[in-house]
Amino acid sequence: MQQVTLGCPHCNWQAICNQAEVEHRLRGLGLLRRAPHPPGELVAELLNANLSRLSCDACGNTGIVLARDHEDNNDDDRPSDDWQQAIVCEVCKKLIPPERVEIFPDARRCVDCQGLADRGEEPQEPDFCPKCGSLVELRVSRGTGITRYKRFCTGSPACRL
């Protein structure tokens, strides 16, 4: 549950509420007293079941209606904004260009890594931490002067190499 629009049929009052605001309104009815952080599905079901008991902030009449659910306003399961999600190459971890993803929506490798795979050459094998087995990244050290690179473990918590 992300956001819902509550409206009053008597005075045309409307309010966009997130889950915390809906929880506050339901607690005012005596619901959700023991659950400090209830799941969104539970809050949505309780809201639908108790809409007739909620009162309007403007006129005080009971009988609030659910005007619109902002989570379900997409017709074709695409994000509501025009931003595209960046896809990372599974081999070298670089961003795959959006043009390639547009032409090949199922692409999981960048052009260079896919070219190596098509020629039968193996991409460079990733390094693994000798202590925990997680991937090891090569990062620039924070010191001044000559650029130095260090190996860092990506495990949680990170090992010291």
Helices and strands as residue ranges (DSSP letters): E 3-7, E 14-18, H 19-28, H 40-49, G 51-53, E 65-69, G 70-72, H 98-103, H 111-118, E 136-140, E 149-153
